[in-house]
Amino acid sequence: EGNEPGDSTKITYRELLHKVCQFANVLHSQGVKKGDRVSIYLPMILELVIAMLACARIGALHSVVFAGFSADSLCERILDCSCSLLIT
């Protein structure tokens, strides 16, 4: 369910697993490995869930930053947790 009324997406568990595995492979190809920290800066969309699950799948720690935060706030959070990758 999205932020707006009527904004929703349906996906099967099989489709979700496929997308999570695909994105986990993308993260792996970018050099993200177990124990790395990743920041996720996305609105409430399906890709946010996929990114979180992909991080968990490869053992990377993720930090979700609300998409309404300013650039300065985002920068502080990235520096505080020493992120190796930002997903937007």
N, C-alpha and C positions, 0 to 999 in steps of 0.2 A: 504494500500500500504506500502510495506517495503522499506528499504533503497536501496536495489539492484533492478535494472531493471528486471521486470518480477516476482518479489517477491510480491505476493498478496494472499489474502485469501478472500473468500466470505462466508458470514454468513447471515442468515435471522434475522429479528428483534425478532422473537420468540426464535430462538436459542440463540441470544445474551441475551435476558431477562432471559432465563433459566440459562445460565452460570453466569450472574451477580448475580442472586438470590442465586445460589449455593455458590459462593464465598463470598457473604455477610453473609451467614450462617457460613462459615468457619471463617471469621473475628469475627463474634459474638461469636463463640465457643472459640476463642482465647482471649476473654475478651474485644475486641474493642467495644466501645460504642459511642454514640453521643458526639461530642466535642473532642474526642481523636485525636491525630495527628499520621499519618501514612506516612512513606517515601516509595516511590516506586522506585526501582533501576532496571530497565528493558530496554532492547533495544526496538526498534519500532516493537512490535509484538502484536498480538490480546490480549494476556493476560494483556498487559499494559492498554488497554482500559477497559477490564473487571475489573481490580483492581480499576481503577479510578471510574468507575460507581458503583462498590460495596461499596466503601467508601462513595460516595455521597448518596447511598441508605440508609445506616445506620446513616448518619449524621456525619461521621468522616471527618476531614480535611485531605487532602492528599497533599504531596509534591513530585513531580516527579523530580528525579535526573538523568540527562543524563548518560547513561551507560558507556560513555567514561571517566568519572571522576575517579580520583585516589582514593585509599582507604582513604587517609588523607582528601581529599575534601569531600568525602561522610560522613566521621566521623564528620567533622565540621558542615555539614548541619543537621545531625541527632541531634547533641548536641544543635545547635542553636534553633531548633524548638521543642525540648523536645519530640521527637517521642516515641510512646509506641510500635511501631512495624515497622519492615523493611521487605518489600516484594521484593524478588529477584527472 
